Amino acid sequence: MSPYESAGAVTEAAAVLAEAARTGTPCPPVRSLLPEQDVEAAYAVQRLYVERAVAEGRRLVGRKIGLTSPAVQRQLGVGQPDFGALFADMAVPQGQPIAPGRLMQPKVEVEVALVLGADLPHSDPTVADLLRATAFALPALEIVDSRIAGWDITIVDTVADNASCGLFVLGGTPVPLDRVDLRAVAMALTKNGETVSEGTGADCLGSPLTAALWLASTLAGLGDPLKAGDIVLTGALGPMAVATEGDEFTARIEGLGTVSASFAPSTAQGAGA
């Protein structure tokens, strides 16, 4: 595929995903529109989405890291994580139910969020750089979503679709990194009172700090480094759980505390209750 054709494919894939988001109707996989296994083209689609979102007045507040599980990487045939953009309007305060229809195919996963107090401009950051730059950590729920019907995705589809990002919820008690060993923390997620996911910090690429270093290096290399104030969702600590209307989720991360999210029941369900 020529560069001209590739640019046209990027624009077309972005339009398909945008229409799915606008209508709330999932679309077919976009990998057939892009060069096969061309992750760079997929990131071009994502950049177009981010540029348009910023032009529309949405505020970029950080990044998310995906594909931190070796099992998921094997499933999609990749050997490294991916990343997507976080906007302020994706943040859901604890206690605010998520309205029916706001997402298409939501799933919930538990993550460690880092909030930066300084820039990370170097393409070869060290753990010391990251520790100095991080103001605090929080427990977080990422509510992933896919504009691709049936979650029929490859690495190209998910990257193009902003790394399958939907919404996120942050816990409210900041914890400095010198008070917690992120690699050793244990996590448990309950759905309607029953445990549905468990894991540890080591299940996230060996450590959430390792994932964050990968992101800092990657973005600095692209000329778009992480900056003071950015939120970084470092990747799942355990398996994700499917969410439906009326579900309530609570996650506990040892040393970081708890974070919760609820999905409002539909009007029909509420009327019949």
Residue pairs with C-beta under 8 A, 6 or more apart in sequence:
1 9
1 35
6 34
6 35
6 38
6 41
9 33
9 34
9 35
9 41
10 34
10 41
10 44
10 45
10 48
11 48
12 33
13 30
13 33
13 34
13 45
13 160
14 45
14 48
14 49
14 52
14 160
16 27
16 28
16 30
16 33
17 27
17 30
17 45
17 49
17 147
17 160
17 161
18 49
18 52
19 27
20 26
20 27
20 104
20 147
20 148
21 147
24 101
24 104
25 104
26 104
26 105
26 146
26 147
26 148
26 149
26 150
27 147
27 148
27 149
28 148
28 149
28 152
29 148
29 149
29 152
29 153
29 154
29 157
30 45
30 148
30 156
30 157
30 160
30 161
31 154
31 156
31 157
34 41
34 42
34 45
34 156
34 160
35 41
37 154
37 155
37 156
38 156
39 78
39 82
39 155
39 156
39 159
41 156
41 160
42 155
42 156
42 157
42 159
42 160
43 159
43 160
45 159
45 160
46 84
46 85
46 159
46 160
46 161
46 162
46 163
49 85
49 162
50 60
50 85
50 162
53 60
53 85
53 87
54 60
58 87
58 88
58 89
59 87
59 88
59 89
60 85
60 86
60 87
61 86
61 87
61 88
61 91
61 229
61 230
61 231
62 85
62 86
62 226
62 230
62 231
62 232
62 233
63 83
63 84
63 85
63 86
63 215
63 219
63 226
63 230
63 231
63 232
63 233
64 83
64 84
64 85
64 86
64 142
64 163
64 165
64 168
64 232
64 233
65 81
65 82
65 83
65 211
65 212
65 214
65 215
65 232
65 233
65 234
65 235
66 81
66 82
66 83
66 84
66 144
66 158
66 163
66 164
66 165
66 235
67 73
67 76
67 78
67 80
67 81
67 82
67 155
67 158
67 235
68 81
68 204
68 205
68 211
68 234
68 235
68 236
69 203
69 204
69 235
69 236
73 79
73 80
73 81
76 153
76 154
76 155
76 158
77 154
77 155
78 155
80 214
81 205
81 211
81 214
81 215
81 235
82 155
82 158
82 159
82 163
83 163
83 215
83 218
83 219
84 159
84 162
84 163
84 164
84 165
85 162
85 165
86 165
86 168
86 231
86 233
90 165
90 166
90 167
90 168
91 167
91 168
91 169
91 170
92 98
92 143
92 167
92 168
92 169
92 261
93 169
94 169
94 170
94 171
94 172
94 259
94 260
94 261
95 260
97 262
97 263
97 264
98 106
98 143
98 167
98 261
98 262
98 263
98 264
99 264
100 245
100 263
100 264
100 265
100 266
100 267
102 167
103 143
103 145
103 166
103 167
104 145
104 146
104 147
105 145
105 146
105 150
105 151
106 143
106 144
106 145
106 166
106 167
106 242
106 243
106 263
107 143
107 144
107 145
107 240
107 241
107 242
107 243
108 141
108 142
108 143
108 144
108 189
108 191
108 240
108 241
108 243
108 249
108 261
109 141
109 142
109 144
109 189
109 197
109 236
109 237
109 238
109 239
109 240
109 241
110 139
110 140
110 141
110 187
110 189
110 197
110 199
110 236
110 237
110 238
110 251
110 253
110 259
111 140
111 141
111 142
111 204
111 208
111 233
111 234
111 235
111 236
111 237
112 137
112 138
112 139
112 140
112 182
112 185
112 201
112 204
112 208
112 234
112 237
112 253
112 256
113 137
113 138
113 139
113 140
113 168
113 170
113 171
113 231
113 232
113 233
113 234
114 134
114 136
114 137
114 208
114 212
114 231
114 232
114 234
115 134
115 135
115 136
115 137
115 138
115 174
115 229
115 230
115 231
115 232
116 133
116 134
116 135
116 226
116 227
116 228
116 229
116 230
116 232
117 133
117 134
117 135
117 136
117 228
117 229
118 132
118 133
118 228
119 133
119 225
119 226
119 227
119 228
120 129
120 130
120 133
120 216
120 220
120 225
120 226
120 227
121 220
121 225
122 129
122 216
122 217
122 220
122 225
123 217
123 220
123 221
124 217
125 213
125 216
125 217
125 220
126 213
127 209
127 213
129 216
130 209
130 212
130 213
130 216
131 177
131 209
133 226
133 228
134 177
134 212
135 174
135 176
136 174
136 175
136 176
136 177
137 174
137 175
137 176
137 177
137 180
137 182
137 256
138 170
138 171
138 172
138 173
138 174
138 175
138 256
138 259
139 170
139 171
139 251
139 252
139 253
139 256
139 257
139 258
139 259
140 168
140 169
140 170
140 171
140 233
140 259
141 168
141 169
141 249
141 251
141 259
141 260
141 261
142 165
142 166
142 167
142 168
142 233
142 236
143 166
143 167
143 168
143 169
143 243
143 261
144 164
144 165
144 166
144 240
145 164
145 165
145 166
145 167
146 153
146 157
146 158
146 161
146 164
147 161
148 157
148 158
148 161
153 161
153 164
158 164
168 231
168 233
169 259
169 260
169 261
170 231
170 259
171 256
171 257
171 258
171 259
173 256
173 257
175 255
175 256
175 257
179 255
180 255
180 256
181 201
181 255
182 201
182 207
182 208
182 209
183 200
183 201
183 202
183 206
183 207
183 208
183 209
184 200
184 201
184 202
184 254
185 200
185 201
185 237
185 253
185 254
185 255
185 256
186 198
186 199
186 200
186 253
186 254
187 197
187 198
187 199
187 200
187 201
187 237
187 238
187 251
187 252
187 253
187 254
188 195
188 197
188 198
188 251
188 252
189 195
189 196
189 197
189 198
189 238
189 241
189 249
189 250
189 251
190 196
190 249
190 250
190 251
191 241
191 243
191 247
191 248
191 249
192 247
192 248
193 248
196 239
196 241
197 238
197 239
197 240
197 241
198 238
199 236
199 237
199 238
199 239
200 237
201 207
201 208
201 237
203 236
203 237
203 238
204 210
204 211
204 234
204 235
204 236
204 237
205 211
205 214
205 235
208 234
208 235
208 237
209 234
211 234
211 235
212 232
212 234
215 226
215 232
215 234
216 225
216 226
219 225
219 226
220 226
226 232
237 253
241 249
243 249
243 263
244 263
245 263
245 264
245 265
245 266
245 269
246 263
246 264
246 265
246 269
247 262
247 263
248 260
248 261
248 262
248 263
249 260
249 261
249 262
250 258
250 259
250 260
251 258
251 259
251 260
252 258
253 259
265 273
